[in-house]
């Protein structure tokens, strides 16, 4: 099994949006430089986002100041990636 090493702070963000706001939020996420990938979901969460930052301080700022402030974002759950040692 190959292990993946990360030199940056990486996180998966699960977003719940206001009803009907999924497409608008997805479009606005395109303006966040640290968003590496975003996918529309069915189920408990509406959007999956992969965030890549230079450090965890920046990652925290991106989630709190950029993503949570997007109109239509209701809740977020942040899962930080643990490097394989």
LUMRO-31263 format. One record per atom (N, C-alpha, C): residue in three letters; x, y, z negated. Coordinates in pm, 1 decimal. Layout:
BEGIN
{node ALA,{X,Y,Z}}
...
end
This chain:
BEGIN
{node UNK,{83.7,-117.8,0.0}}
{node UNK,{0.0,0.0,0.0}}
{node UNK,{88.2,124.2,0.0}}
{node UNK,{64.7,212.0,95.9}}
{node UNK,{143.0,333.7,106.5}}
{node UNK,{86.5,441.0,13.3}}
{node UNK,{175.9,504.7,-62.1}}
{node UNK,{130.9,613.4,-149.9}}
{node UNK,{155.8,745.4,-79.3}}
{node UNK,{66.8,839.3,-99.7}}
{node UNK,{77.1,971.1,-38.2}}
{node UNK,{131.0,1070.0,-140.9}}
{node UNK,{235.8,1139.5,-105.5}}
{node UNK,{295.0,1239.6,-193.6}}
{node UNK,{245.7,1377.6,-153.1}}
{node UNK,{208.4,1458.4,-249.3}}
{node UNK,{163.2,1594.5,-223.6}}
{node UNK,{263.2,1691.8,-283.2}}
{node UNK,{305.3,1789.1,-204.1}}
{node UNK,{394.8,1893.3,-254.5}}
{node UNK,{315.6,2017.5,-293.5}}
{node UNK,{186.2,2016.2,-264.6}}
{node UNK,{98.2,2128.6,-295.5}}
{node UNK,{-7.4,2083.7,-396.1}}
{node UNK,{-84.3,2179.3,-444.1}}
{node UNK,{-200.2,2148.3,-527.2}}
{node UNK,{-316.5,2118.6,-432.3}}
{node UNK,{-372.2,1998.7,-445.0}}
{node UNK,{-479.4,1954.5,-356.5}}
{node UNK,{-601.3,1920.9,-442.0}}
{node UNK,{-718.6,1959.2,-393.4}}
{node UNK,{-841.6,1927.6,-466.4}}
{node UNK,{-953.8,1899.1,-367.9}}
{node UNK,{-1047.6,1819.4,-414.1}}
{node UNK,{-1172.6,1795.9,-343.7}}
{node UNK,{-1278.8,1873.8,-419.4}}
{node UNK,{-1355.6,1951.9,-347.8}}
{node UNK,{-1462.0,2031.2,-407.8}}
{node UNK,{-1595.2,1980.1,-353.7}}
{node UNK,{-1685.7,1946.5,-444.8}}
{node UNK,{-1819.7,1904.1,-407.3}}
{node UNK,{-1913.9,2019.6,-437.4}}
{node UNK,{-1984.4,2064.7,-336.3}}
{node UNK,{-2067.7,2183.6,-348.2}}
{node UNK,{-2214.9,2148.0,-332.9}}
{node UNK,{-2297.2,2205.3,-420.0}}
{node UNK,{-2441.9,2203.5,-404.7}}
{node UNK,{-2482.6,2344.3,-363.9}}
{node UNK,{-2561.8,2354.3,-258.3}}
{node UNK,{-2604.4,2485.7,-209.4}}
{node UNK,{-2750.9,2510.2,-243.2}}
{node UNK,{-2790.9,2635.6,-229.8}}
{node UNK,{-2932.9,2666.7,-235.9}}
{node UNK,{-3000.3,2594.9,-119.5}}
{node UNK,{-3126.2,2554.2,-134.6}}
{node UNK,{-3194.3,2485.0,-25.6}}
{node UNK,{-3190.1,2566.1,104.2}}
{node UNK,{-3146.2,2500.8,210.8}}
{node UNK,{-3140.6,2563.6,342.0}}
{node UNK,{-3016.8,2646.4,369.3}}
{node UNK,{-2925.8,2658.4,272.0}}
{node UNK,{-2807.7,2743.4,288.8}}
{node UNK,{-2683.8,2666.2,334.6}}
{node UNK,{-2697.5,2537.4,360.1}}
{node UNK,{-2581.5,2453.3,391.2}}
{node UNK,{-2500.6,2506.8,510.1}}
{node UNK,{-2567.2,2534.6,620.1}}
{node UNK,{-2495.3,2579.0,741.0}}
{node UNK,{-2428.1,2714.1,720.1}}
{node UNK,{-2494.8,2804.5,651.2}}
{node UNK,{-2437.3,2937.2,624.3}}
{node UNK,{-2311.5,2923.7,538.5}}
{node UNK,{-2318.2,2839.6,434.5}}
{node UNK,{-2202.8,2819.0,347.0}}
{node UNK,{-2088.5,2753.6,424.4}}
{node UNK,{-2119.9,2653.8,507.3}}
{node UNK,{-2016.5,2588.0,588.4}}
{node UNK,{-1946.1,2690.9,677.3}}
{node UNK,{-2021.6,2780.1,737.4}}
{node UNK,{-1964.5,2882.0,825.6}}
{node UNK,{-1873.0,2976.5,746.6}}
{node UNK,{-1916.8,3017.8,627.1}}
{node UNK,{-1836.3,3108.4,544.6}}
{node UNK,{-1710.1,3041.1,491.5}}
{node UNK,{-1714.0,2910.1,471.4}}
{node UNK,{-1594.8,2836.8,426.1}}
{node UNK,{-1483.5,2841.9,530.5}}
{node UNK,{-1518.7,2860.6,656.4}}
{node UNK,{-1418.6,2871.4,762.3}}
{node UNK,{-1327.5,2992.4,740.8}}
{node UNK,{-1373.3,3092.3,665.0}}
{node UNK,{-1294.9,3212.9,638.9}}
{node UNK,{-1199.0,3199.3,521.1}}
{node UNK,{-1203.2,3085.8,452.1}}
{node UNK,{-1115.4,3062.9,336.6}}
{node UNK,{-993.0,2986.2,386.3}}
{node UNK,{-877.9,3052.6,388.3}}
{node UNK,{-755.6,2994.2,444.7}}
{node UNK,{-716.5,2861.3,380.9}}
{node UNK,{-742.3,2846.8,252.9}}
{node UNK,{-698.5,2727.0,180.0}}
{node UNK,{-788.3,2605.8,204.9}}
{node UNK,{-899.9,2623.2,272.2}}
{node UNK,{-988.4,2510.3,304.0}}
{node UNK,{-929.1,2434.6,421.7}}
{node UNK,{-888.7,2309.9,395.9}}
{node UNK,{-829.0,2226.1,499.3}}
{node UNK,{-934.5,2147.7,576.5}}
{node UNK,{-1047.2,2119.5,511.3}}
{node UNK,{-1151.4,2038.0,573.4}}
{node UNK,{-1281.8,2060.6,499.4}}
{node UNK,{-1391.7,2058.0,572.3}}
{node UNK,{-1523.3,2062.9,508.2}}
{node UNK,{-1619.0,1976.3,588.8}}
{node UNK,{-1706.2,1906.2,515.2}}
{node UNK,{-1801.8,1814.1,577.1}}
{node UNK,{-1938.3,1831.6,512.8}}
{node UNK,{-2041.9,1827.2,593.6}}
{node UNK,{-2179.0,1831.7,544.6}}
{node UNK,{-2216.2,1692.6,493.6}}
{node UNK,{-2282.0,1685.7,378.6}}
{node UNK,{-2316.7,1558.1,315.5}}
{node UNK,{-2467.9,1543.1,299.7}}
{node UNK,{-2511.9,1418.9,282.9}}
{node UNK,{-2646.6,1387.9,237.0}}
{node UNK,{-2631.8,1333.8,95.7}}
{node UNK,{-2724.8,1363.3,8.5}}
{node UNK,{-2718.7,1308.6,-126.7}}
{node UNK,{-2712.3,1417.4,-231.4}}
{node UNK,{-2650.5,1384.0,-344.0}}
{node UNK,{-2644.9,1473.9,-458.8}}
{node UNK,{-2573.1,1604.9,-426.6}}
{node UNK,{-2469.3,1597.8,-345.2}}
{node UNK,{-2392.2,1715.7,-306.8}}
{node UNK,{-2418.0,1746.5,-159.8}}
{node UNK,{-2403.8,1872.3,-123.0}}
{node UNK,{-2432.6,1914.9,13.2}}
{node UNK,{-2308.9,1929.0,100.9}}
{node UNK,{-2195.4,1965.2,39.5}}
{node UNK,{-2073.9,1990.5,117.1}}
{node UNK,{-1952.4,1933.1,43.6}}
{node UNK,{-1864.7,1868.7,119.4}}
{node UNK,{-1735.6,1818.2,73.5}}
{node UNK,{-1629.9,1913.4,128.0}}
{node UNK,{-1539.2,1960.2,42.3}}
{node UNK,{-1433.8,2051.9,85.5}}
{node UNK,{-1300.0,2002.0,32.4}}
{node UNK,{-1200.5,1997.0,119.3}}
{node UNK,{-1063.2,1967.5,77.3}}
{node UNK,{-987.3,2099.0,76.6}}
{node UNK,{-926.6,2130.1,-37.5}}
{node UNK,{-853.1,2255.3,-55.7}}
{node UNK,{-705.7,2222.9,-76.1}}
{node UNK,{-617.7,2294.5,-8.2}}
{node UNK,{-473.3,2278.1,-24.3}}
{node UNK,{-413.8,2415.0,-57.7}}
{node UNK,{-345.8,2421.9,-173.1}}
{node UNK,{-284.8,2547.0,-220.6}}
{node UNK,{-140.2,2521.0,-261.3}}
{node UNK,{-64.7,2627.9,-274.4}}
{node UNK,{76.1,2614.7,-312.9}}
{node UNK,{92.5,2573.9,-458.9}}
{node UNK,{-5.5,2607.0,-544.9}}
{node UNK,{1.3,2569.5,-686.3}}
{node UNK,{-139.7,2570.1,-745.8}}
{node UNK,{-152.0,2520.0,-867.8}}
{node UNK,{-284.1,2506.8,-930.2}}
{node UNK,{-342.2,2640.7,-974.6}}
{node UNK,{-258.1,2740.3,-998.3}}
{node UNK,{-308.4,2873.5,-1029.5}}
{node UNK,{-383.3,2931.9,-910.5}}
{node UNK,{-324.8,2918.8,-792.5}}
{node UNK,{-391.0,2965.5,-670.8}}
{node UNK,{-516.3,2884.6,-643.4}}
{node UNK,{-508.6,2754.2,-664.9}}
{node UNK,{-626.7,2669.9,-643.6}}
{node UNK,{-742.2,2716.2,-731.0}}
{node UNK,{-714.5,2744.7,-856.4}}
{node UNK,{-816.5,2793.8,-948.5}}
{node UNK,{-875.8,2925.2,-899.2}}
{node UNK,{-791.2,3015.5,-853.9}}
{node UNK,{-837.9,3145.3,-804.1}}
{node UNK,{-924.3,3129.5,-679.7}}
{node UNK,{-886.9,3038.6,-591.1}}
{node UNK,{-964.5,3014.7,-469.2}}
{node UNK,{-1103.7,2963.7,-504.5}}
{node UNK,{-1111.1,2866.5,-594.3}}
{node UNK,{-1241.3,2809.9,-632.1}}
{node UNK,{-1327.6,2916.0,-700.9}}
{node UNK,{-1270.5,2983.5,-799.4}}
{node UNK,{-1349.5,3078.0,-879.5}}
{node UNK,{-1381.5,3206.3,-803.0}}
{node UNK,{-1282.2,3264.7,-737.9}}
{node UNK,{-1300.4,3396.9,-678.2}}
{node UNK,{-1349.9,3395.5,-533.6}}
{node UNK,{-1318.4,3291.1,-460.6}}
{node UNK,{-1359.7,3287.5,-320.3}}
{node UNK,{-1482.2,3197.7,-299.0}}
{node UNK,{-1470.6,3071.5,-335.4}}
{node UNK,{-1575.7,2975.2,-299.7}}
{node UNK,{-1699.9,2991.2,-385.8}}
{node UNK,{-1684.6,3002.6,-516.0}}
{node UNK,{-1803.2,3018.0,-602.0}}
{node UNK,{-1876.1,3149.3,-578.1}}
{node UNK,{-1810.1,3246.5,-517.8}}
{node UNK,{-1873.7,3374.4,-488.0}}
{node UNK,{-1943.8,3377.7,-352.5}}
{node UNK,{-1936.6,3268.7,-276.8}}
{node UNK,{-2007.4,3263.3,-148.8}}
{node UNK,{-2157.3,3257.7,-176.3}}
{node UNK,{-2230.5,3345.8,-112.0}}
{node UNK,{-2375.6,3347.5,-126.0}}
{node UNK,{-2432.8,3214.6,-77.9}}
{node UNK,{-2514.1,3152.0,-161.5}}
{node UNK,{-2573.5,3023.1,-127.2}}
{node UNK,{-2510.6,2905.5,-199.9}}
{node UNK,{-2392.2,2927.2,-260.3}}
{node UNK,{-2330.3,2821.2,-340.5}}
{node UNK,{-2399.6,2819.1,-476.1}}
{node UNK,{-2456.9,2705.0,-509.6}}
{node UNK,{-2528.0,2690.8,-637.2}}
{node UNK,{-2435.8,2635.6,-745.4}}
{node UNK,{-2371.4,2521.2,-717.6}}
{node UNK,{-2279.0,2460.4,-813.7}}
{node UNK,{-2159.3,2401.8,-739.3}}
{node UNK,{-2049.9,2384.8,-814.3}}
{node UNK,{-1931.4,2317.9,-759.4}}
{node UNK,{-1878.9,2217.4,-860.0}}
{node UNK,{-1815.9,2114.0,-809.4}}
{node UNK,{-1742.9,2017.2,-893.1}}
{node UNK,{-1606.5,2001.8,-828.8}}
{node UNK,{-1501.3,2029.9,-906.1}}
{node UNK,{-1365.7,2025.0,-853.9}}
{node UNK,{-1295.3,1899.0,-903.9}}
{node UNK,{-1242.4,1822.3,-810.3}}
{node UNK,{-1166.8,1700.4,-840.7}}
{node UNK,{-1023.7,1723.6,-792.6}}
{node UNK,{-929.8,1737.2,-885.7}}
{node UNK,{-791.1,1761.1,-845.6}}
{node UNK,{-725.4,1628.2,-813.3}}
{node UNK,{-640.0,1633.1,-711.5}}
{node UNK,{-570.8,1513.5,-665.3}}
{node UNK,{-447.0,1492.2,-753.1}}
{node UNK,{-430.7,1370.7,-801.7}}
{node UNK,{-316.0,1336.0,-884.9}}
{node UNK,{-206.7,1276.6,-795.9}}
{node UNK,{-86.9,1333.4,-800.3}}
{node UNK,{22.3,1275.5,-719.6}}
{node UNK,{61.4,1138.5,-772.2}}
{node UNK,{95.3,1050.2,-680.4}}
{node UNK,{141.1,916.5,-721.0}}
{node UNK,{285.4,927.7,-766.3}}
{node UNK,{312.3,882.1,-888.2}}
{node UNK,{448.9,890.7,-942.9}}
{node UNK,{520.6,759.8,-929.0}}
end
